[in-house]
Each structure stands twice: as structure tokens, then as C-alpha cells.
């Protein structure tokens, strides 16, 4: 049996919904263009962690990397892309929301043209009301806040992707992953933005130092 991969060393891996994750299958498109894969290609999902949302219960988050060397059309090439899966327990069973980059930097299940704004462009004070847990720990000057139908979504949690053997081989690394949620007509929607963590602006460095010295 294939060894399961997790960035959470305490996760009960045998109890996670791997069948639901595996059933998602390979993507039919890559950045809006059709793609076909080697018939025996099976990527390995990586479990990132979980959070609890009162409206949806426990959410489990996975990342999956897809290697361009394994595609047949377009011709194989170097590089890869990533999708994120948010698994939600519903009355009908567990459902995997597939979030991918289509025509923007935001990972989402929709195709919205205006899908995010700079955090600094939001109205003053609104960020606090949009955080269902601690606010995002990110580089504020370049942070993107997802929108659903033009409305800012709620921030749930974030996950760190450090550079290690798992992220180098099976995912991506030196990034933070930020999970957002919004409900519309009884349906839950999720989006993800990411941000590189190797570099920090002077503004964010001094802000972090001020918080540390308080």
C-alpha cells in the first residue's frame, strides 16, 4: 500500500478520507488549457491540516502536485502545478472541493474574473470582522484577499509549507497557504491564496519585531 504523506506529524493518517481525495482524479485542464496524462500516472496527495467551521464542521485540507513530465498533451516538459482539496463532510458524505488556478493566482473552484483584491485596498477595520480565527500572518503589503461575487470572503486558517523532503518531492515549499470561506444559498465555497515566505519586506519585518517586543 502506498505510504500516505502528511505535514502534520500527529495526524491520524489511517482515518483521513483518502478514498475521497483519490477519487478527484487528474485535472483535465492546466491554467485553462486542456491537458492529458500518462495512463499510469498517480500523484501523491499531501495532508496539510484541518480546521473547524461551525457552518460546515471539520474541514480537511490537502495539496496535490502534478508534474509536467507526466503529461502527454501538451508534450512533456519540466515544471509542475498544484491544486488544493478541501474535504467537507455533508449529509450525502464527504465532498472534496477542488481549488485550482485557472486564470489568476487565486486557487478556486469557480472562474471569476475579479476574484481578489489587495488586502490594503479593503475598507479600514473590515479585516478584523472577516477573520473567524486569528488574522493571517503574512506580508501585508502584497497580500491578496479573495472575493466571492465581488464580496470579501472570511478567513479561516493558514498552513505553512516549509522546505523538507515531502514538500520538495510532492508539493511546493517556502510558501504559506491561506484558506477562505463564504456561504451562498446554503452552499459552501472555498478559495486559497498563497504567499512566498522566504522574503520579508522591511515594513513587515519592523511590524513583526514590534509585536515580538511588546
URDA-V206185 format. One record per pair of residues at least 4 apart in sequence whose ideal C-beta (glycine too) atoms are under 8 Angstrom apart, sorted by the first residue. I is the first residue (numbers start at 0). J is the second residue. D is the distance in Angstrom with one decimal. If there is no record, write none. Layout:
i: {I	I}
j: {J	J}
d: {D	D}
//
This chain:
i: {1	3	3	3	3	4	4	4	4	4	4	5	5	5	5	5	6	6	6	6	6	6	6	6	6	7	7	7	10	10	10	11	12	15	15	15	16	16	16	16	16	17	17	18	19	19	19	19	19	19	20	20	20	20	20	20	21	22	23	23	23	23	25	25	25	25	26	26	26	26	27	27	28	28	28	28	29	29	29	29	30	30	30	30	31	31	32	33	34	34	34	35	35	35	36	36	36	36	36	37	37	37	40	40	42	42	42	42	42	43	43	44	44	44	44	45	45	45	45	45	45	45	45	46	46	46	47	47	47	47	47	47	47	48	48	48	48	49	49	49	49	50	50	50	50	50	50	50	51	51	51	52	52	52	52	52	52	52	54	54	55	55	55	55	56	56	57	58	58	58	58	58	58	59	59	60	60	60	60	60	60	60	61	61	61	62	62	62	62	62	62	62	62	63	63	63	63	63	64	64	64	64	64	64	65	65	65	65	65	66	66	66	67	67	67	67	67	67	68	68	68	69	70	70	70	71	79	80	80	81	81	82	82	82	82	83	83	83	83	83	84	84	84	84	85	85	85	85	85	86	86	86	86	87	87	87	87	87	88	88	88	89	89	96	96	96	96	97	98	98	98	98	98	98	99	99	99	100	100	100	101	101	102	102	103	103	104	104	104	104	105	105	105	105	105	105	105	106	106	106	106	107	107	107	107	107	107	107	108	108	109	109	109	111	111	111	113	113	114	114	114	115	115	115	115	115	115	116	116	116	116	116	116	117	117	117	117	118	118	118	118	118	119	119	119	121	121	121	121	124	125	125	126	126	126	127	129	129	129	129	129	130	130	130	130	131	131	131	131	132	132	132	134	135	135	135	135	136	136	137	137	137	137	137	138	138	138	138	138	139	139	139	140	140	140	141	141	142	142	143	144	144	144	144	145	145	145	145	145	145	146	146	146	147	147	147	147	147	148	150	152	152	152	152	152	153	153	153	154	154	154	155	155	155	156	157	157	157	157	158	158	158	159	159	159	160	160	160	160	160	160	160	160	161	161	161	162	162	162	162	163	163	164	165	165	166	166	166	167	173	173	173	174	174	174	174	175	175	175	176	176	177	177	177	177	178	178	178	179	179	179	179	180	180	180	181	181	182	182	182	183	199	199	199	200	201	202	203	204	205	206	207	208	209}
j: {43	12	15	17	46	43	44	45	46	165	169	10	12	45	46	165	45	46	47	48	158	160	161	165	166	46	47	48	15	46	48	15	46	20	46	59	20	59	86	93	95	21	44	22	23	86	92	93	94	95	44	61	63	84	86	95	44	95	63	84	95	97	36	40	42	65	34	65	82	99	33	34	32	33	34	101	34	65	70	80	80	100	101	102	101	102	73	72	70	72	73	70	71	72	40	65	69	70	71	69	70	71	66	69	63	64	65	66	169	63	169	61	62	63	84	61	62	63	64	165	166	169	170	59	60	61	60	61	62	83	158	160	176	59	60	156	158	57	58	59	60	57	58	60	132	155	156	178	56	57	58	56	57	58	131	155	180	187	182	187	87	88	180	187	87	88	88	85	86	87	155	178	189	85	86	83	84	85	86	158	176	178	83	84	86	81	82	83	84	160	170	171	176	81	82	83	84	170	79	80	81	169	170	171	69	79	80	81	82	70	78	79	75	76	77	78	79	80	75	76	77	75	74	75	76	75	171	99	100	170	171	97	98	99	106	98	99	106	176	191	95	96	97	98	95	96	98	178	189	93	94	95	96	93	94	95	96	187	92	93	94	93	94	108	187	188	189	108	106	107	108	189	190	191	106	107	108	104	105	106	107	110	110	112	114	115	115	143	192	193	114	115	143	145	190	191	192	190	191	192	193	111	114	145	188	189	190	191	188	189	114	147	188	146	147	148	146	149	145	146	190	143	144	145	146	190	192	120	121	143	144	146	151	141	142	143	144	126	139	142	143	144	139	140	142	125	126	144	151	128	129	151	130	134	144	134	144	151	152	153	154	134	135	153	154	153	154	155	180	154	155	156	154	142	154	157	177	157	175	142	157	175	177	194	142	194	199	200	203	202	203	206	200	202	203	194	200	192	194	192	151	152	179	192	151	152	179	190	191	192	150	151	152	152	181	183	188	190	183	181	179	180	181	188	190	179	180	181	177	178	179	178	179	180	178	175	176	177	178	175	176	178	175	176	196	166	170	171	172	173	174	175	176	166	172	173	166	167	172	173	167	172	168	169	170	170	171	172	172	195	196	197	193	194	195	196	193	194	196	191	193	191	192	193	194	189	190	191	189	190	191	192	187	188	189	187	188	186	187	188	188	203	204	207	204	205	206	207	208	209	210	211	212	213}
d: {6.9	4.7	7.4	6.5	7.2	5.7	7.0	4.6	6.8	5.4	5.8	4.7	5.8	6.8	4.1	7.9	6.3	6.8	5.6	7.0	7.3	7.3	8.0	6.5	7.4	6.3	7.3	5.2	6.9	5.8	7.6	7.2	7.1	7.9	6.0	6.5	6.3	6.7	5.4	4.8	7.9	5.9	7.5	6.2	7.8	5.7	7.9	4.5	7.5	5.2	5.0	5.5	7.9	5.8	6.7	6.1	7.4	7.3	7.8	6.2	5.3	5.8	5.0	6.9	7.6	7.1	6.7	6.4	6.5	6.6	6.6	6.9	6.1	5.8	6.1	7.6	4.4	7.5	7.9	6.0	7.2	6.3	6.8	7.4	5.4	5.5	7.7	7.4	5.4	6.8	6.9	6.4	4.9	4.2	4.7	7.9	5.7	5.5	6.5	5.0	7.4	6.1	7.9	4.2	5.3	6.2	5.8	7.5	7.7	7.7	5.2	4.6	7.1	4.8	7.0	6.4	5.0	7.3	7.9	6.1	7.5	5.4	4.8	7.2	7.7	5.5	4.5	6.3	5.8	7.9	4.4	7.8	6.7	7.9	5.9	7.7	5.3	5.9	6.3	5.1	6.9	7.7	5.4	7.6	7.5	5.4	4.3	7.1	6.9	5.4	7.3	6.8	8.0	5.9	7.3	6.4	6.2	7.9	5.8	6.9	5.3	7.8	7.5	5.1	7.3	5.3	6.5	5.6	6.9	5.9	7.4	7.8	7.9	7.4	4.3	6.6	7.2	5.6	7.7	6.5	7.7	6.4	7.0	4.4	7.1	5.9	7.5	5.4	7.6	7.6	4.9	7.6	7.4	6.8	5.3	7.7	6.7	7.8	5.2	7.5	5.2	5.7	5.2	6.6	7.3	5.9	5.7	7.4	7.2	7.9	7.9	4.9	6.4	4.6	6.3	4.7	6.0	7.9	5.1	7.2	6.8	7.2	7.7	5.9	7.8	7.3	7.9	7.9	7.0	6.6	5.4	6.1	6.5	4.4	7.2	4.5	7.7	5.3	7.0	5.1	4.8	6.8	5.9	7.2	7.2	4.4	6.6	7.1	4.6	5.5	7.1	5.1	7.6	7.0	5.2	8.0	6.6	6.3	7.7	5.4	7.9	7.2	5.3	5.7	7.6	7.8	5.2	5.9	3.9	5.6	5.9	6.2	6.5	5.2	5.9	7.4	7.8	6.4	7.0	5.8	7.3	5.5	6.8	7.5	5.4	7.1	7.6	6.7	7.1	7.8	4.6	5.1	6.9	5.6	5.6	7.3	5.8	6.4	3.9	7.3	7.5	6.9	6.2	7.3	8.0	7.8	4.5	7.6	7.0	7.4	7.5	7.9	7.3	7.3	7.7	7.6	6.4	6.4	6.2	5.8	7.2	4.3	6.0	4.9	5.8	7.9	6.6	4.8	6.6	7.2	5.7	6.4	7.5	7.6	7.0	6.4	7.3	6.7	6.0	4.1	7.0	4.8	6.8	6.7	7.7	5.0	6.0	6.1	6.2	7.3	6.2	6.8	6.6	6.4	7.8	7.1	7.8	5.7	7.3	5.4	5.8	4.7	7.6	7.4	4.8	5.3	6.6	5.8	7.8	7.4	6.6	5.8	6.9	6.8	5.9	5.8	5.4	6.7	7.4	4.8	7.7	6.3	6.9	5.2	6.3	6.1	6.3	5.6	4.8	7.3	6.3	7.4	5.6	5.7	6.9	7.1	7.5	7.6	6.5	4.7	5.7	7.5	7.7	7.6	7.6	4.9	4.7	4.0	7.8	6.0	6.1	6.0	6.7	5.3	4.3	6.6	5.6	7.3	7.2	7.1	4.0	6.2	4.3	7.7	6.1	6.3	5.2	6.2	6.8	7.6	5.6	4.6	6.5	5.3	5.5	5.5	6.2	4.8	6.9	7.1	4.5	7.5	5.6	7.8	7.2	5.3	6.3	6.2	5.2	7.0	4.7	7.1	6.4	6.6	6.4	7.3	6.0	6.4	4.1	5.6	6.8	7.2	6.3	5.6	6.7	4.7	6.4	3.8	6.1	6.2	5.5	4.7	4.9	6.6	5.8	6.1	6.6	5.3	5.3	5.9	5.4	6.4	5.0	7.0	7.2	6.6	8.0	5.7	6.8	4.9	7.1	7.4	6.5	7.0	5.4	7.9	5.2	6.8	5.5	7.2	6.2	5.0	5.1	7.5	6.8	6.4	6.4	6.1	6.4	6.3	6.7	6.3	6.2	6.9}
//
